[in-house]
Amino acid sequence: MNEKIIPPIAKKESKITEIFDQKFDDNYFWLRNKENQKVIDYLTAENEYTAEITKHLDTFNENLFDEMKNRIKEDDESVPYKLSDYYYYTKNEKGKEYKIYFRKHLNLDAEEEKILDLNELSEGLDYYWLQRYKISPNQKILAYSFDNTGYEKFIIQIKDLETGETSTPGMENVGWNLEWADDTTIYYTLRDDAQRAYAVKRHILGTPAEDDVFIFEEEDITRRVSIWKSKDKKYIFVNSESTLSSEVRFLDLSNPLGEFVVFYPREKEHEYNITHKDGYFYIVTNSDDSTNFKLMRSAVDKISKEFWEEIISHNEDVRLLWTEAFENFLVIHKRHEGLKKVEIFYGKDNERNHDLTFPEPIYGVWSGDNFVYNSDIVRLEYTSLITPKSVFDYHVNDKQLELMKEEEVKNYNKEDYVTTRKFVKARDGVNVPISIVHKKELSLPAPTMLYAYGSYGYPVDTNFSPTIVSLIERGMIYIIAHVRGGGELGRKWYNDGKMLKKMNTFTDFIDCANYLINNKITTSEQLVAQGGSAGGLLMGVIMNMRPKLFHLIIARVPFIDVINTMLDESIPLTALEWDEWGNPKIKEQFEYMLQYSPYENIVRKDYPHILVTTGLNDPRVAYWEPAKMVAKLRALKTDENILILKTNMGAGHGGASGRYEKMKETAFIYGFALDKVGLVK
């Protein structure tokens, strides 16, 4: 490697912001304008520098990609699920980036019908993402939404499954959701200029989008809307929600063109979600100080709160997440001691109620393709740090889990690995769980990758990744730190890592790193920290707070410019997230955010090796945040460690959309990490 390669230096243009008698000079504000060719030139120069500085890894990374690709089953098929009188499934074909969607009529021996081939739809495009895929109730029409830019501005297309003809009715800037009300009526969400899903519209097949009717518009810029349908197909629900408040409307689908009714009006810090079963709405709610939520129900004709009946009481140790309604029972999804739990629930005090037992002590589990309301089989997706993604059918009456499929991983034997969970005592005495996976009989201390997210109450479960095997096989330990701000240990765990308690997220991670070093699991010279998006914020903070604790920091699409972003309501998601980070227009919140906001806290000192990634079309964390961070670091850092920025010029927040292209991005990141900790042979 040529150590004399000169990195690009971004020019400085002063941009002063004044707030609460403080002045901030943002020398790199100009990077926000991607219509300016100089911005594209700078990002291109950074990519060229990254390519040059990592050129010595090209062959290794290519081999690493081949290894990752060869580990997966390239020709693969999903477990079919039943919807009405069809079985639906997908296939991956060798050499193709995207899935192909199929179905069979009545039974699995029937003739195969291809519905949608994403490889054909994405031909000639750098990016393609299928967002929603919804079959009409009569199974004759497919409505699907997609994005071909990475900017998450979805377009709806309609495909007649009898004729094969596809039409684009003009529904654009669509949000995340769409639902069929009947065979000719679709409800969908719409986005505003700030990428907020702010409205619900109704479309009638065969009519132009200009005739679509606004059903609901949310004027509060801190709220977004979403849609879902009950499993019994009797109701559509619309939720207008902020971080801390819900307001659900419902429509009786016996009259699909009818009026939506507000179930319970919005209240500050009241969150709830509902489903329907047997003439009752079941409500998961945090009302009356039920921090971890409780389950209530009300008859559909008596929805006033005075008629709500408590079904499952609040439990300080168990976070109630949501309910899934089947004809004969409810499935209760909950979280206890950091693990997802699934309960079959027949009713209050019913002796048949029971929790499912899973084959490992540390795992992740999710609801699968459950579209049949009158079924006594519940499909679940299951995984752990050593068990590949698996599909189980739980036979409720027999209380038996039937393994339908375990993802095939070549050249992998789970018996060669060990996974454990430990608890790290944080500086304030709180026990922070960490999940660990490594090869058996590994000599310590060893190179370690420590990952965390820690925001939005989003739990990081212990998912298997065939690409992580490439790290572990070479002698690296992979660890997830379940820091506060996530949702692993209930709602309080989230509340204690947000707003004016956000510092707990960062100090928890640092305390976990210190634990690993003090217990000789790893050393500072072998420790890699990784996080993305809001977890990238965590990377930016620890970079400033404890730079010598880590040898390499990997910040993927990092939310780095907290104060400037939270001051600008025109930026997507800003107003929606004041309840998460704070509003810097409020002095107390501004002063707290200023303590940790990575961009403002970059100063002249030594930093570790740093790898930063971003996407030019990212609507959630704009590319200029990582770009500004790198530019400022280049101007101020006093060390000789490597700092590189890799921008995907044709993608958004999730990086490349194709499975092989995404794997190439991962191979580059992991190759760089392995090199920095001395595991490239």
C-alpha positions in Angstrom: 0.0 0.0 0.0 1.3 3.4 -0.9 1.3 5.5 2.3 1.9 8.7 0.3 -1.6 8.7 -1.2 -3.1 12.1 -0.6 -6.7 12.2 0.5 -9.1 14.8 -1.0 -9.5 17.9 1.0 -12.9 19.6 1.0 -12.9 23.3 0.6 -14.3 25.4 3.4 -17.2 27.9 3.0 -18.4 29.6 6.2 -22.0 29.1 7.2 -22.9 30.6 10.6 -25.8 29.4 12.6 -26.7 31.2 15.8 -28.8 29.6 18.5 -29.1 30.5 22.2 -26.2 33.0 22.0 -23.9 30.4 20.5 -22.4 30.5 17.0 -21.6 27.5 14.9 -19.5 27.7 11.8 -20.4 24.9 9.4 -17.6 25.0 6.9 -19.0 22.1 4.9 -22.7 23.1 4.6 -22.1 23.4 0.9 -22.0 19.6 0.5 -25.8 19.5 0.9 -26.3 20.6 -2.7 -25.9 17.5 -4.8 -27.0 19.4 -7.9 -23.7 21.2 -7.6 -21.1 19.3 -9.7 -18.4 20.2 -7.2 -20.3 18.1 -4.6 -20.4 15.1 -6.9 -16.7 15.7 -7.8 -15.8 15.6 -4.1 -17.7 12.4 -3.4 -16.2 10.8 -6.4 -12.7 11.9 -5.3 -13.4 10.3 -1.9 -14.5 7.1 -3.6 -11.3 7.1 -5.7 -9.2 7.7 -2.6 -10.9 4.8 -0.8 -10.3 2.5 -3.8 -6.7 3.5 -3.9 -6.0 3.2 -0.2 -7.6 -0.3 -0.1 -6.3 -1.5 -3.4 -4.1 -4.0 -1.6 -7.3 -5.8 -0.5 -8.9 -6.1 -3.9 -8.0 -9.7 -4.4 -8.8 -10.6 -0.8 -12.2 -8.9 -1.0 -13.0 -10.6 -4.2 -12.2 -14.0 -2.6 -14.2 -13.0 0.5 -17.2 -12.2 -1.7 -16.8 -15.5 -3.5 -16.6 -17.2 -0.2 -19.8 -15.5 1.0 -21.6 -16.2 -2.2 -20.6 -19.9 -2.2 -21.8 -20.2 1.4 -25.4 -19.5 0.4 -27.7 -21.6 -1.7 -28.0 -19.5 -4.8 -30.9 -21.6 -6.2 -33.4 -21.5 -3.4 -37.1 -21.5 -2.8 -39.2 -20.2 0.1 -41.7 -22.3 2.1 -45.1 -21.8 0.3 -47.9 -20.1 2.2 -51.6 -20.4 1.6 -53.8 -17.4 0.7 -57.3 -18.3 -0.3 -57.1 -21.1 -2.9 -53.5 -20.4 -3.9 -50.1 -21.3 -2.5 -47.6 -18.5 -2.9 -43.8 -18.7 -2.8 -40.6 -17.1 -4.1 -37.4 -18.3 -5.7 -33.8 -17.1 -6.0 -32.0 -18.3 -9.1 -28.3 -18.6 -9.4 -26.6 -15.5 -10.8 -29.7 -13.4 -10.4 -29.9 -10.4 -8.0 -33.6 -10.5 -7.1 -36.4 -12.8 -6.2 -39.0 -14.2 -8.5 -42.6 -14.6 -7.3 -44.8 -17.6 -8.1 -48.0 -19.3 -7.1 -49.9 -22.6 -7.6 -53.6 -23.2 -7.6 -55.2 -25.4 -5.0 -52.2 -27.7 -4.3 -48.5 -27.8 -4.6 -48.6 -30.3 -7.4 -50.4 -27.8 -9.7 -48.8 -25.9 -12.6 -46.4 -23.1 -11.5 -47.6 -19.6 -12.4 -44.9 -16.8 -12.4 -46.4 -13.6 -11.0 -43.5 -11.2 -10.8 -39.8 -11.3 -11.8 -37.9 -8.5 -10.1 -34.9 -9.3 -12.3 -36.9 -8.4 -15.4 -38.3 -5.3 -13.7 -34.9 -4.1 -12.5 -33.2 -4.6 -15.9 -31.0 -1.6 -16.7 -31.4 -0.1 -13.2 -28.8 0.4 -10.6 -31.4 0.0 -7.8 -34.8 -1.8 -7.4 -36.7 -2.3 -4.2 -40.1 -4.0 -4.0 -41.8 -2.5 -1.1 -45.4 -3.9 -1.0 -46.8 -6.9 -2.7 -50.6 -7.3 -2.2 -53.0 -9.8 -4.0 -56.6 -8.7 -4.4 -59.2 -10.7 -2.4 -60.4 -12.5 -5.5 -56.7 -13.4 -6.3 -57.0 -11.9 -9.8 -55.0 -8.7 -9.4 -51.6 -7.8 -7.9 -50.9 -4.3 -6.6 -47.3 -3.6 -5.8 -45.1 -0.6 -4.9 -41.5 -0.2 -5.8 -38.6 2.3 -5.6 -35.9 2.4 -8.3 -33.8 5.3 -6.9 -33.1 4.5 -3.3 -34.9 7.6 -2.2 -37.9 5.6 -1.0 -40.4 7.4 -3.2 -42.6 4.5 -4.1 -44.8 4.0 -7.2 -47.8 1.7 -7.4 -48.3 -0.6 -10.3 -51.2 -2.9 -11.0 -50.9 -6.3 -12.7 -53.8 -8.3 -14.0 -52.8 -11.9 -13.1 -55.2 -13.3 -15.7 -54.0 -11.3 -18.7 -50.5 -10.6 -17.5 -50.9 -6.9 -18.3 -49.3 -4.3 -16.1 -50.5 -0.7 -15.7 -49.2 2.3 -13.9 -52.2 4.3 -12.8 -50.2 7.3 -11.6 -50.0 6.7 -7.9 -46.6 8.2 -7.0 -44.8 9.5 -3.9 -46.6 6.6 -2.1 -45.7 5.8 1.5 -44.9 2.4 2.9 -48.4 0.9 3.0 -51.2 -0.1 0.7 -54.2 -2.4 1.4 -57.1 -3.9 -0.7 -60.5 -3.0 0.7 -62.3 -5.2 -1.9 -61.5 -6.4 -5.5 -61.6 -2.9 -7.0 -60.6 -0.6 -4.1 -57.1 0.2 -2.7 -56.2 2.4 0.2 -52.6 3.7 0.3 -50.5 6.3 2.1 -49.0 9.4 0.5 -45.7 11.2 1.3 -45.0 14.9 1.5 -41.8 16.7 0.5 -40.2 15.7 3.8 -40.8 12.0 3.1 -43.5 11.9 5.8 -46.4 9.6 5.2 -49.0 12.2 5.9 -52.2 11.1 4.1 -54.4 8.2 3.1 -56.0 8.1 -0.3 -58.5 5.7 -1.9 -58.1 4.4 -5.5 -60.7 2.7 -7.6 -59.3 0.4 -10.3 -59.7 1.7 -13.8 -59.8 5.4 -12.7 -56.9 7.8 -13.0 -54.9 8.7 -9.9 -56.1 12.3 -10.2 -59.6 11.1 -9.1 -58.3 9.4 -6.0 -60.0 10.6 -2.9 -58.2 11.9 0.2 -59.5 9.9 3.2 -57.4 11.5 5.9 -54.6 14.1 6.0 -52.4 14.5 9.1 -51.4 18.2 9.4 -49.2 17.7 12.5 -45.7 17.4 11.1 -44.6 15.3 14.1 -47.0 12.4 13.1 -47.0 9.9 10.2 -49.8 7.5 9.0 -49.8 3.8 8.3 -52.4 1.2 7.2 -53.1 -2.4 8.0 -55.9 -4.9 7.7 -57.2 -7.4 10.2 -56.5 -11.0 9.5 -60.2 -11.8 9.3 -60.4 -9.1 6.5 -63.3 -7.3 8.2 -61.5 -4.0 9.0 -58.8 -1.7 7.7 -57.0 0.4 10.3 -55.2 3.7 9.8 -52.8 4.9 12.6 -51.7 8.5 12.9 -48.7 8.2 15.2 -45.8 10.1 16.6 -43.0 8.6 18.7 -45.2 8.7 21.8 -48.8 8.9 20.6 -51.3 6.9 18.5 -54.7 7.6 17.0 -56.3 4.7 15.2 -59.2 4.9 12.7 -61.1 1.9 11.4 -63.2 1.1 8.4 -65.8 -1.7 8.4 -65.1 -3.5 5.1 -68.7 -4.5 4.7 -68.8 -1.0 3.3 -65.4 -0.5 1.6 -66.3 3.1 0.5 -67.6 4.0 4.0 -66.3 6.5 6.6 -63.4 5.8 8.9 -64.2 6.1 12.6 -61.7 7.2 15.2 -61.2 4.4 17.7 -59.7 6.5 20.5 -58.6 10.2 20.1 -54.9 11.0 20.3 -53.5 11.8 23.7 -50.0 12.8 24.7 -47.9 9.8 25.5 -50.7 7.3 24.9 -49.7 4.6 22.4 -51.9 1.7 21.3 -52.5 -0.7 18.5 -55.6 -2.8 17.8 -56.8 -5.9 15.9 -60.2 -7.5 15.6 -61.6 -10.9 16.5 -65.1 -12.2 17.1 -66.8 -8.8 17.3 -64.1 -7.3 19.6 -61.3 -5.0 19.2 -58.2 -6.1 21.1 -56.1 -3.1 22.3 -52.4 -3.2 23.3 -52.1 0.0 25.2 -49.9 1.9 27.7 -52.7 3.8 29.2 -52.9 4.4 33.0 -49.1 4.2 33.4 -48.8 0.8 31.8 -45.2 1.4 30.7 -44.8 -2.2 29.3 -48.3 -2.2 27.9 -51.4 -4.3 28.7 -54.1 -5.9 26.7 -57.7 -4.6 26.7 -60.7 -5.3 24.6 -63.9 -3.6 23.6 -67.0 -4.6 21.6 -67.0 -3.1 18.2 -70.2 -1.2 19.0 -68.9 0.0 22.4 -65.5 1.5 21.8 -65.5 4.2 24.4 -62.8 3.7 27.0 -65.3 3.2 29.8 -66.3 -0.1 28.2 -62.7 -1.4 27.8 -62.1 -4.7 29.6 -58.7 -5.7 30.9 -57.5 -9.0 29.4 -53.8 -9.1 30.2 -52.6 -6.9 33.1 -49.5 -4.7 32.9 -46.3 -6.5 33.9 -43.1 -4.6 34.8 -41.0 -7.5 33.6 -42.7 -8.3 30.3 -43.1 -5.9 27.4 -46.3 -6.7 25.5 -45.7 -5.9 21.8 -48.7 -6.8 19.7 -51.4 -9.4 19.1 -52.2 -11.6 16.1 -55.8 -12.8 15.8 -56.7 -16.3 14.7 -60.2 -17.7 14.7 -59.7 -19.8 17.8 -57.0 -17.9 19.7 -54.8 -14.9 19.9 -51.0 -15.0 19.4 -49.4 -12.7 22.0 -46.0 -11.3 21.0 -44.0 -10.1 23.9 -40.5 -9.7 25.3 -39.0 -10.9 28.5 -35.4 -10.7 29.8 -34.3 -9.5 26.3 -35.9 -12.4 24.4 -38.9 -12.5 22.2 -41.7 -14.7 23.6 -44.8 -16.1 21.8 -47.9 -17.0 23.7 -51.0 -18.9 22.5 -53.9 -17.1 24.3 -57.4 -18.5 24.4 -58.7 -16.0 26.9 -58.3 -14.6 30.4 -57.5 -17.3 33.0 -57.8 -20.0 30.3 -55.8 -23.1 31.3 -54.9 -23.7 27.7 -52.9 -20.5 27.4 -49.2 -21.3 27.0 -45.8 -20.0 25.9 -43.9 -21.7 23.1 -40.6 -23.3 23.9 -37.8 -22.9 21.4 -34.7 -25.1 20.9 -32.1 -22.6 22.1 -31.7 -20.3 25.1 -30.7 -17.3 23.0 -32.7 -16.8 19.8 -34.8 -14.4 17.7 -38.4 -15.2 16.6 -40.9 -13.4 14.4 -44.4 -14.0 13.0 -44.2 -15.6 9.5 -46.7 -15.8 6.6 -49.9 -16.2 8.5 -52.7 -15.3 6.2 -55.3 -17.9 7.0 -57.6 -16.7 9.8 -59.2 -20.1 10.6 -56.0 -22.0 10.8 -54.7 -23.8 13.9 -51.1 -23.6 12.6 -49.0 -20.5 13.3 -46.0 -19.9 11.1 -42.9 -18.5 12.7 -39.4 -17.4 11.6 -36.6 -18.4 13.9 -32.9 -17.9 14.1 -30.0 -17.5 16.5 -26.4 -16.4 16.2 -25.4 -20.0 15.2 -28.7 -21.3 13.7 -29.5 -20.2 10.1 -32.9 -18.6 9.4 -35.6 -21.3 9.9 -39.3 -21.5 9.2 -41.4 -23.4 11.8 -45.1 -24.3 11.8 -46.4 -24.4 15.3 -49.3 -26.9 15.6 -51.3 -25.3 18.3 -53.5 -28.2 19.3 -50.6 -30.6 19.5 -48.2 -28.0 20.9 -45.6 -29.1 18.4 -43.0 -27.1 16.4 -42.6 -28.5 12.9 -39.4 -27.4 11.1 -40.4 -26.6 7.6 -37.1 -25.3 6.4 -33.7 -24.3 7.7 -31.7 -22.0 5.3 -28.9 -24.0 3.8 -25.5 -22.7 4.6 -22.6 -24.5 2.8 -19.3 -25.2 4.5 -20.8 -24.4 7.9 -21.3 -26.6 10.9 -23.1 -24.9 13.8 -21.5 -27.4 16.2 -18.2 -25.6 15.6 -19.4 -22.4 17.2 -20.6 -21.3 20.6 -23.0 -18.5 21.6 -23.4 -17.0 25.1 -25.1 -14.1 26.8 -23.3 -12.1 29.5 -24.3 -9.0 31.5 -22.0 -6.0 31.8 -22.4 -3.8 34.8 -22.7 -0.2 33.5 -21.2 2.7 35.4 -24.6 3.4 37.0 -25.1 -0.2 38.1 -27.5 -1.3 35.3 -26.8 -4.7 33.8 -26.4 -4.5 30.0 -26.7 -7.8 28.1 -24.3 -8.7 25.4 -24.7 -11.6 23.0 -21.5 -13.3 21.9 -20.6 -15.8 19.1 -17.2 -17.3 18.2 -15.5 -20.5 17.2 -15.0 -23.1 19.9 -11.6 -23.3 21.6 -10.7 -19.8 20.5 -7.6 -18.4 22.2 -8.1 -15.1 24.0 -7.7 -12.2 23.7 -9.0 -12.2 20.1 -10.0 -9.7 17.5 -13.6 -8.6 18.2 -16.3 -6.8 16.4 -18.7 -5.0 18.8 -22.0 -4.0 17.3 -24.9 -1.9 18.6 -27.9 0.2 17.6 -29.6 1.5 20.7 -32.4 3.8 19.4 -36.2 4.0 18.7 -36.9 1.2 21.1 -35.7 -1.1 18.3 -34.4 -4.4 19.7 -31.4 -6.0 18.1 -32.1 -9.7 18.1 -29.6 -12.5 17.7 -30.0 -13.1 14.0 -27.8 -15.5 12.0 -25.8 -14.0 9.1 -23.9 -16.2 6.7 -21.6 -13.3 6.0 -20.6 -12.9 9.6 -19.4 -16.5 9.4 -16.5 -15.2 7.3 -15.4 -13.1 10.3 -15.8 -15.8 12.9 -14.0 -18.5 10.8 -10.9 -16.3 10.7 -10.8 -16.0 14.5 -12.9 -12.9 15.2 -15.5 -12.7 18.0 -18.8 -11.1 17.1 -20.7 -9.4 19.9 -24.0 -7.5 20.0 -24.3 -4.9 22.9 -27.9 -4.5 23.8 -27.5 -0.9 25.0 -30.2 1.3 26.4 -32.3 3.1 23.8 -33.2 -0.2 22.2 -36.2 -2.3 23.2 -34.6 -5.5 24.4 -35.5 -5.2 28.1 -38.9 -3.5 27.8 -40.1 0.1 27.4 -38.1 1.5 30.3 -34.9 0.3 28.6 -35.9 2.4 25.6 -37.0 5.4 27.7 -33.7 5.3 29.6 -31.7 5.8 26.3 -33.5 8.6 24.6 -34.0 12.4 24.8 -32.3 13.7 28.0 -31.1 10.2 28.9 -29.5 9.5 25.5 -26.0 9.5 27.0 -26.8 6.1 28.5 -26.7 4.6 25.0 -23.1 5.8 24.5 -21.7 5.1 28.0 -23.3 1.6 27.9 -21.4 0.8 24.7 -18.1 2.2 26.1 -18.7 0.2 29.4 -19.2 -3.0 27.3 -16.0 -2.3 25.4 -14.1 -1.8 28.7 -15.6 -5.1 30.0 -14.2 -7.0 27.0 -10.8 -5.5 27.5 -10.7 -5.8 31.3 -11.7 -9.5 31.0 -9.0 -10.1 28.4 -11.6 -11.1 25.8 -10.0 -8.6 23.4 -7.6 -5.6 23.4 -8.0 -2.0 22.2 -5.7 -2.9 19.3 -8.0 -5.7 18.3 -11.4 -4.0 18.9 -13.7 -3.0 16.0 -16.9 -1.0 16.7 -19.7 -1.1 14.2 -23.1 0.6 13.9 -25.4 2.0 11.3 -27.9 4.8 10.9 -28.8 5.7 14.5 -26.2 3.2 15.5 -23.8 5.3 13.3 -24.6 8.2 15.7 -23.3 5.9 18.4 -20.1 5.4 16.4 -19.7 9.1 16.0 -20.1 9.8 19.7 -17.7 7.1 20.9 -15.2 8.3 18.3 -15.1 11.6 20.1 -15.5 10.4 23.7 -13.1 7.4 23.7 -11.0 7.3 20.5 -8.2 5.3 22.0 -10.5 2.5 23.1 -11.1 1.3 19.6 -8.7 0.3 16.8 -11.3 0.7 14.0 -14.8 2.4 13.9 -17.2 1.5 11.1 -20.0 4.0 10.8 -22.5 2.9 8.2 -24.9 5.6 6.9 -24.4 7.4 10.2 -26.7 10.0 11.7 -23.9 12.4 12.6 -25.1 16.0 12.3 -27.7 15.9 15.0 -28.2 19.6 15.8 -28.2 20.9 12.3 -30.6 18.1 11.1 -33.0 18.5 14.0 -33.1 22.3 13.4 -34.2 21.8 9.7 -37.8 20.7 9.4 -37.4 20.4 5.6 -35.2 17.4 6.0 -37.0 14.1 5.9 -37.9 12.7 9.4 -36.7 15.7 11.4 -40.0 16.8 13.0 -41.1 13.2 13.4 -38.1 12.6 15.6 -38.1 15.4 18.1 -39.6 13.0 20.6 -36.6 10.7 20.1 -33.6 13.1 20.1 -35.1 16.4 21.3 -35.8 19.7 19.7 -32.8 22.0 19.6 -35.1 25.0 19.6 -35.7 24.2 23.2 -32.7 25.3 25.2 -32.5 22.4 27.7 -32.7 19.9 24.9 -30.3 21.9 22.7 -27.7 22.0 25.5 -28.0 18.2 26.1 -27.8 17.3 22.4 -24.7 19.6 22.1 -22.9 17.3 24.7 -22.8 14.4 22.2 -23.7 15.6 18.7 -20.7 14.1 16.8 -20.2 16.8 14.2 -19.9 19.6 16.7 -17.6 17.6 18.9 -14.9 16.8 16.3 -11.7 18.5 17.6 -8.0 18.5 16.9 -6.8 15.1 18.3 -5.9 11.5 17.4 -8.7 9.3 16.1 -8.7 5.5 15.4 -9.0 4.1 11.9 -12.5 5.1 10.6 -14.6 3.7 7.7 -17.7 5.6 6.8 -20.4 4.6 4.2 -23.3 6.4 2.8 -25.8 6.4 -0.1 -26.2 9.4 -2.4 -30.0 9.0 -2.5 -30.5 8.2 1.2 -33.7 9.9 2.4 -33.3 9.0 6.1 -29.7 10.0 6.8 -28.7 12.4 4.0 -25.3 11.6 2.4 -24.0 15.0 3.4 -23.9 14.1 7.1 -21.3 11.4 6.7 -19.5 13.5 4.0 -19.3 16.5 6.3 -18.1 14.4 9.1 -15.2 13.0 7.0 -14.3 16.4 5.7 -14.1 17.9 9.2 -12.1 14.9 10.5 -9.6 15.3 7.7 -9.1 18.9 8.6 -8.7 18.3 12.3 -7.4 14.8 13.1 -3.7 14.6 14.2 -3.1 10.9 13.6 -1.9 8.9 10.6 -4.7 6.4 10.8 -6.8 5.7 7.8 -10.1 7.6 7.3 -12.2 6.6 4.3 -15.6 7.5 2.9 -17.4 5.1 0.5 -20.5 6.5 -1.2 -22.9 4.4 -3.2 -23.8 6.8 -5.9 -26.9 4.9 -6.9 -28.5 3.7 -3.7 -30.1 4.9 -0.5 -30.2 4.0 3.2 -29.9 0.3 2.8 -27.1 0.3 0.3 -27.2 -1.9 -2.8 -30.6 -3.6 -3.4 -29.4 -6.8 -5.2 -28.3 -9.7 -3.1 -24.9 -10.0 -4.8 -24.2 -6.3 -4.8 -25.1 -6.0 -1.2 -22.8 -8.9 -0.4 -20.0 -7.1 -2.3 -20.5 -4.1 0.0 -20.3 -6.3 3.0 -17.2 -8.1 1.7 -15.5 -4.7 1.3 -16.3 -3.6 4.9 -15.4 -6.9 6.5 -12.2 -7.2 4.4 -11.1 -3.8 5.7 -11.9 -4.8 9.3 -10.1 -8.1 9.0 -7.1 -6.3 7.6 -7.0 -3.7 10.4 -7.0 -6.5 13.1 -4.3 -8.6 11.3 -6.6 -11.4 10.1 -5.9 -11.1 6.4 -3.4 -13.8 5.5 
